[in-house]
């Protein structure tokens, strides 16, 4: 479960980086 949470957190991090780039 913890690993799964960690994975989604990494995905969210990548998403925020992409959004920051667009902004």
C-alpha positions, 0 to 999 in steps of 0.5 A: 500500500505504501509503495502504491501511495509513493508511486501516485505521489511521484505521478502527482509531482510530474503533473505539477511540473508539467502544469508549472511549465504550461503556466 
